[in-house]
Amino acid sequence: MTKRILLIYPPSPVMNREDRCQQPTKELIVIPPLPPTDLMYLAAISEQVGLDAMIEDYSQGGNFEQDLKTFKPDYLIVNVAMPTLENDLKVFVTAKKINPNIVTIAKGATFLTFSKDILEKNPDLDIVIRGEAELTLKEILEGKQYFDILGMSYRNNGEIVENEIRPFIENLDELPFPARNLVDNSIYRRPDNNKVQATIKVSRGCPFHCFFCLATPTQGEKVRKRSVENIIEEIKECVEKYNITNFLFWSDIFDIDKSWTMDLCNKIIESGLKITWSANTRADTADFEMAKLMYKSGCRLVSIGVESGSQYMLDKMGKNITLNDVRRTVKLFRKAKIRIYNYFVIGLPWETEETVEETIKFAIELNSDFISFYTATPLPGTRFYDYATEHSLFDNDTSFKSAYFYPAVNTHSLSKDRIFELHKSAIKRFYLRPKYILRMLFKIRSLYEIKSYFTAGMNVLLRK
């Protein structure tokens, strides 16, 4: 009888569970839920091995217990995130109650730091995958001896065994395309026009190792790019098989290699594919030639990790950019007719009232189409987490449940409550400007956009 595997996002508030971010989406205004692309990769790997796979994102609905009883999986693999850690771990208890013989497996960035501790405290969890999960899961499902499988932690006669970490996958083209046939793609839509949007992971890795970011710890400092041809084939599959023409090109840093970026844009144009897409960029990796070609190939939005309007804060967090780099990049993408989404973070250890004010004024000066002001969250695995621990910035009320919204730590001079007040003020000062509101109204092209902007605006106005 063919074995079965159930791959899930646990019942929880809607979150983006990518290791780098782990963002609850409800409180962040313009952040849409992303499809479980990580689970789609693992499902495709499982099917290669010969298992029947089922994917469920229970944050979007569904009945976990009923699925366990009807699908009767031999394996359960769960994406576990730090903001929902306690709740996520409960699914293993439920699974073992319904089927004591099920093999329970957890993955997620949290386990780079806490794998042994979590296994010790959760006897219904059998295996933890640390690092990139695809090849580790493949070897587990193939029946390889546990002690020979890199990147996993497990129990052996009551003892926790932690095998060596697995090296990062060098050739990402060797991975199968995500199993999009196993999810309801219609759930995951662009927030502006309500069109179905797929996430295509074009590269992994980031060399910059910013103070607060999990990209380098989880994906490595070497940027591992898929071949342009491989990406084009996945885009074609999405268009032809699933009728999806809107894409988020997910990467830790999209345009660090200009020749690769230009080649991808040219190949999209040459293919005749009529798509729109968005991607991220640093403030020092793009130029106007690249931006023009990105637009021509369908790029309509770029997100820029600005982080702060204080050069002092940028230097302290190791961002290695200048405010003038940001000004230049915003200007060139605006000239190329690409919308701009700037990210800022408030509440790193050295933050003061003055540096927050610099950031708010800088965000208003840049006047981008969209912004997110995140509160700094020291997720385990980051240098920020280590620093906050060493300098006693955590307190008895520390929680990651409202990651990026309500602060998890104090700064050296500001309390969590004060950071939160400044965070709310920053959002209102940016979005409730008459000049901004009028500019965005003139850009509206559909009734759905009106509805989306109205909902976002009410969220800003009613924010407590």
FIKERO-334218 format. One line per field, with one value per residue (C-alpha): residue in one letter; y, z, x. Coordinates in steps of 0.001 Angstrom, whole numbers, padded with zeros to 6 digits. Each point is the difference from the previous one (the first is absolute). Layout:
<nodes>
r	[A|...]
c2	[Y|...]
c3	[Z|...]
c1	[X|...]
</nodes>
This chain:
<nodes>
r	[M|T|K|R|I|L|L|I|Y|P|P|S|P|V|M|N|R|E|D|R|C|Q|Q|P|T|K|E|L|I|V|I|P|P|L|P|P|T|D|L|M|Y|L|A|A|I|S|E|Q|V|G|L|D|A|M|I|E|D|Y|S|Q|G|G|N|F|E|Q|D|L|K|T|F|K|P|D|Y|L|I|V|N|V|A|M|P|T|L|E|N|D|L|K|V|F|V|T|A|K|K|I|N|P|N|I|V|T|I|A|K|G|A|T|F|L|T|F|S|K|D|I|L|E|K|N|P|D|L|D|I|V|I|R|G|E|A|E|L|T|L|K|E|I|L|E|G|K|Q|Y|F|D|I|L|G|M|S|Y|R|N|N|G|E|I|V|E|N|E|I|R|P|F|I|E|N|L|D|E|L|P|F|P|A|R|N|L|V|D|N|S|I|Y|R|R|P|D|N|N|K|V|Q|A|T|I|K|V|S|R|G|C|P|F|H|C|F|F|C|L|A|T|P|T|Q|G|E|K|V|R|K|R|S|V|E|N|I|I|E|E|I|K|E|C|V|E|K|Y|N|I|T|N|F|L|F|W|S|D|I|F|D|I|D|K|S|W|T|M|D|L|C|N|K|I|I|E|S|G|L|K|I|T|W|S|A|N|T|R|A|D|T|A|D|F|E|M|A|K|L|M|Y|K|S|G|C|R|L|V|S|I|G|V|E|S|G|S|Q|Y|M|L|D|K|M|G|K|N|I|T|L|N|D|V|R|R|T|V|K|L|F|R|K|A|K|I|R|I|Y|N|Y|F|V|I|G|L|P|W|E|T|E|E|T|V|E|E|T|I|K|F|A|I|E|L|N|S|D|F|I|S|F|Y|T|A|T|P|L|P|G|T|R|F|Y|D|Y|A|T|E|H|S|L|F|D|N|D|T|S|F|K|S|A|Y|F|Y|P|A|V|N|T|H|S|L|S|K|D|R|I|F|E|L|H|K|S|A|I|K|R|F|Y|L|R|P|K|Y|I|L|R|M|L|F|K|I|R|S|L|Y|E|I|K|S|Y|F|T|A|G|M|N|V|L|L|R|K]
c2	[000000|003433|002075|003438|003321|002993|003333|002890|003551|-000496|001515|003521|003640|000574|000265|000131|-002925|000458|-000486|003480|001832|-001924|002845|-000022|001811|001357|002900|001029|001760|-000761|-003392|-002745|-003662|-001958|-003534|-002835|-000281|-001707|-002773|-000241|-000715|-002656|-001546|-000225|-001695|-002401|-000915|-000662|-002525|-001644|001331|001437|003612|002379|003685|002021|003609|-000134|003713|000340|-002550|-003763|-002730|-001427|-002825|-001099|-000052|-002165|-002482|-000098|000420|-002176|001305|-001988|003235|003479|002930|003401|003449|001339|003751|001925|002314|-003014|-002514|-001109|-000440|-001688|-002696|-001079|-001622|-002748|-000942|-000173|-002057|-002594|-000339|-000829|-002119|-001018|-001413|003171|001445|003661|002430|003743|002524|003721|002569|-000402|-003362|001459|001191|-002077|-003465|-001969|002013|-000346|-003736|-000519|001831|-001494|-003809|-000203|001620|-002647|001865|003558|001159|002704|002094|-000609|-002761|-001499|-002513|-000827|-000891|-002014|-002196|-000457|-001168|-002272|-001837|000967|-000667|003044|000240|000414|002877|003466|002899|-001887|-000461|-002988|-002354|-003165|-002072|003082|002132|003001|-000424|003026|-000918|002401|002777|-000671|002126|002315|-001321|001287|-000682|001130|-001121|-003577|000611|-000832|002822|000635|-002233|002773|-002586|-000867|003441|002353|002673|002292|000782|001868|003297|003363|002506|002740|-001676|-003309|-002081|-003388|000323|-002738|000170|-001125|-000482|001171|-000100|-000667|001622|003468|001181|003017|-001608|002952|000217|-000811|-002342|-003788|-000161|-000812|-002433|-001955|000218|000647|002903|-001340|001033|-003186|000952|-002272|000012|002423|-002880|-001903|003041|000624|-003602|000421|003241|-001771|-002800|002540|001819|-003036|-002445|002298|003194|002058|003113|001959|-000902|000841|-000830|-001040|000307|001182|002567|000067|002184|-000449|-001479|002493|-002320|-002740|002509|001469|-003479|-001031|003144|-000484|-003657|000926|002532|-002473|-002713|002139|-000652|002804|000113|002510|-000529|001583|-000540|001441|002061|001561|003712|-000446|-002769|001467|002489|001651|-002347|-002941|001733|000796|-003609|-001269|002149|-001153|-003633|000581|001234|002382|000216|-000261|-000163|001688|-000720|003576|-000847|003461|003688|000351|-000614|-000755|-002808|-001369|-000198|-001649|-002720|-000741|000874|001357|002540|003775|002215|001322|-003580|-000274|003344|-000973|-003421|001332|002656|-002425|-002487|002827|001246|-003530|000109|-002794|000371|000053|-001715|001086|-001966|001650|-001490|001852|-001149|-001380|000296|003431|001589|003336|002451|002012|-002897|-001022|003571|-000067|-003212|001367|003172|-002011|-002277|003067|001546|-003142|-000014|-003569|-001713|-002300|-000376|-002350|001124|-003181|-000136|-001696|-003706|-001932|-003405|-002801|-000530|003703|002089|002170|-002910|-000632|003701|000369|-003013|001244|003525|-001055|001738|-002764|000240|-002222|000928|-000846|-001638|-000556|-000425|003453|-000096|003166|001720|000225|000034|-003053|001955|003413|002131|001435|003155|-000773|-002316|-002434|002051|003158|-001727|-001208|003522|001342|-002833|000831|003691|-000702|-001928|002700|002842|-001664|-001361|002713|002848|001697|000148|-003746|-000835|002116|-001467|-003575|000792|001153|-003350|-002163|-002087|-002276|-000261|-002628|002437|002489|-002661|-001020|003549|000742|-003082|000862|003586|-001070|-002293|002991|002254|-002565|-001209|000094]
c3	[000000|-000961|002990|000565|001274|001260|-000214|001908|001206|003414|001072|000965|-000960|-003638|-000294|-002564|001263|-002138|002308|-000619|000920|002153|-000222|001323|-002828|001594|001818|-002760|-002308|-003479|000441|-001807|001039|-002096|-001274|001820|-002663|002415|000541|-003753|-000519|002724|-001434|-003435|001596|001824|-003227|-001659|002755|-000659|002756|-000320|001226|001378|000835|002315|001140|003058|000624|-002954|001284|000021|002617|001126|002122|-002714|-002587|002288|000261|-003678|-001758|002604|-000627|000937|000324|001197|-000774|001534|-000666|003532|000493|003034|000343|000179|001527|002965|-002096|-002877|002242|001131|-003370|000798|003136|-002044|-002734|002416|001769|-003275|-001405|002481|-002834|-002091|-000449|001008|-001545|000569|-002096|000389|000849|003722|-000033|-000921|003627|002040|-001596|003013|002529|-001961|-000550|003709|000973|-002694|000065|-002811|-002414|-001547|-002386|-000515|-003301|000378|-003028|-003573|000207|-003479|-000092|003694|-000385|-003134|001871|002926|-002365|-001891|003263|000457|003468|002194|001153|-003647|-000792|000208|001280|002349|003743|001449|002958|000457|003071|001816|-000889|-002335|-002921|-002126|-003260|-001793|-001968|-003691|-002515|-002068|-003326|-002640|-003134|000640|-003516|001304|002137|-001510|-000574|002941|000031|-000623|-000962|003713|001182|-000711|-001815|-000106|003704|-000534|-001760|-000566|002519|-002581|-002873|001552|-002723|000869|000657|000113|001805|-002023|001982|-002367|002313|003557|002132|000966|000636|002142|003343|001341|003776|000188|-002976|-000270|-003719|000412|002942|-001763|-003641|000182|-001138|-003498|-002452|-001753|-003118|-002052|-003700|-002027|-002155|003063|001283|-003412|-000074|003392|-001121|-003106|002122|002178|-003020|-002071|002708|002686|-001936|002408|-001475|003136|001860|002985|-000817|003453|000867|002832|-002401|-003552|-002097|001493|-003316|-002736|-002918|001407|000683|-003488|-001546|001918|-001122|-003623|000024|001395|-002819|-002641|001277|-000767|003489|001041|003721|002788|002857|003052|001765|002669|-000398|002114|-000207|-001654|-002585|-002713|-002801|-002493|-002867|002163|001281|-003545|-001082|003125|-000854|-003611|001119|002315|003313|001588|003587|001882|003750|001512|003453|001014|003734|001404|-000832|002422|-001430|003533|000271|-003451|000980|003341|-001595|-002629|-002937|-002047|-001896|000191|-000029|-003364|-001327|000956|-001562|-003247|-000185|000725|-002645|-002706|000565|000044|-003279|-001401|001013|002547|003273|003169|003322|002711|003189|003238|003395|003287|003348|-000473|003151|-000801|-000986|001590|-000401|-002289|-002302|-000327|-000978|-002622|-001395|-000199|-001731|-002425|-000863|-000735|-002050|-002150|-000455|-001296|-001019|003025|003221|002939|003345|001842|003666|000438|000834|001181|-001419|001243|-002382|-000655|001407|001465|002151|001314|000728|001742|002177|000873|000844|001890|-002390|000479|002992|001755|-002495|-003097|-002702|-003717|-000523|-001596|-001877|-001981|001522|003780|001057|001598|001706|001391|-001471|002136|000462|-001023|001537|-002105|000568|-001198|-003087|-000773|000312|-002328|-002428|-000169|-000366|-002891|-001934|000465|-000852|-003265|-001216|001185|-001871|-002414|-002661|000223|-000019|-003090|-001842|000634|-000965|-003400|-000481|000663|-003011|001343|002510|001895|000453|001496|002428|000878|000655|002020|002187|000495|000824|002623|001540|000359|001426|002512|001106|003778]
c1	[000000|001338|001072|-001457|001319|-001983|001835|-001556|-000002|-001643|-003332|001068|-000413|000944|003761|002740|002050|003096|002976|001368|-003184|-002525|-002515|-003565|-001778|-003181|001647|002434|-002533|001382|001671|-001992|000091|002465|-000607|001822|002686|002394|-002541|-000609|003708|-000057|-003170|001625|003021|-002350|-001750|003363|000717|-003378|-002255|-003484|000176|-002604|000612|-002214|000351|-002247|000393|-002358|-002511|-000469|-000294|003340|-001404|-002397|002795|002126|-002859|-000948|003372|001785|003529|003089|001973|-000927|002283|-000730|001420|000573|000482|001206|-003044|-002352|002412|-002088|-003130|001841|001466|-003475|-000669|002485|-001937|-003202|001650|001383|-003353|-001727|002843|002732|002138|000147|003499|-000125|002486|000534|001897|000678|002668|-000724|001745|003361|000043|-002426|-000226|001246|-001986|-003254|000474|000639|-003191|-002248|000013|-002566|002457|002258|002310|001210|001498|002634|000889|-001195|-002563|-000371|002864|-000268|-003674|000752|002489|-002411|-002749|002405|000657|003618|001412|-000585|003598|001069|-002398|001509|-002093|-002292|-000473|-001823|-000358|002019|-000853|-001205|003032|-000097|002394|000935|001694|002305|-001667|-000555|001936|-002174|-001300|002393|-002069|-003571|-000990|000132|-003088|-003408|-002448|-002344|-003102|-002529|-002617|-000309|-001150|-002866|001982|-003032|000423|003266|-000625|001605|-001354|-000496|-001852|-001152|001663|001497|003720|002616|003318|003002|003182|002698|003014|001113|002671|001205|003593|-000886|-000937|-001992|-000299|-003730|-000445|-000247|000818|003687|-000391|-002758|001143|003732|002145|000568|-002722|-001127|-001934|-002193|000745|-002080|-001235|-001244|-001898|-001590|-001236|-001664|-001630|-001305|-001427|-001822|-001426|-000944|-001096|-001417|-000845|002138|001602|000918|003178|002123|003611|001135|003673|002144|001441|-001335|002268|003455|001226|-000820|000753|-002247|-002789|000242|000077|-003136|-001837|001064|-001063|-003436|-000406|001231|-002351|-003043|-001353|-002358|000575|000398|002404|001576|003304|002250|003155|002683|000569|003395|-000432|-002231|000551|-002325|000876|-001015|-003150|-001186|000446|-001734|-003018|-000004|-000069|-002957|001391|-002481|001214|003280|000451|003028|001354|000726|-000260|000776|000222|002895|003458|001165|-002561|000838|003648|-000744|-002148|002651|-002220|002937|-002081|-000353|-003066|001127|000107|-003655|-000918|001721|-001670|-003482|000487|001126|-002838|-002520|001453|-000429|-003720|000363|-001868|002057|-000616|002439|000622|001065|000776|-000465|001353|003494|002151|001466|-003325|-000945|-002849|002268|000921|-003653|-000872|002765|-001489|-003542|001166|002128|-002932|-002134|002797|000308|-003789|-000135|-003243|-000074|001949|000149|001308|000951|000877|003359|-000354|003095|-000879|002273|002890|000586|002834|-002759|-001219|003502|000508|-003364|000789|003475|-001221|-003164|-002415|-002578|-002317|-002532|-002710|002038|-002084|000349|-003753|-000366|003290|000761|-003059|000367|003674|001586|002791|000869|002762|002791|-002073|-003610|-002582|-002005|-003143|001713|001364|-003504|-001429|002688|-000700|-003714|000771|002374|-002663|-002631|002349|000944|-003334|-002380|001658|-002455|002731|000557|-003709|-000650|002981|-001154|-003600|001200|001788|-003076|-000997|-002759|-002842|001970|002874|-002447|-001190|003575|001147|-003131|000560|003661|-000895|-002534|002609|002307|-002700|-001252|003409|000191]
</nodes>
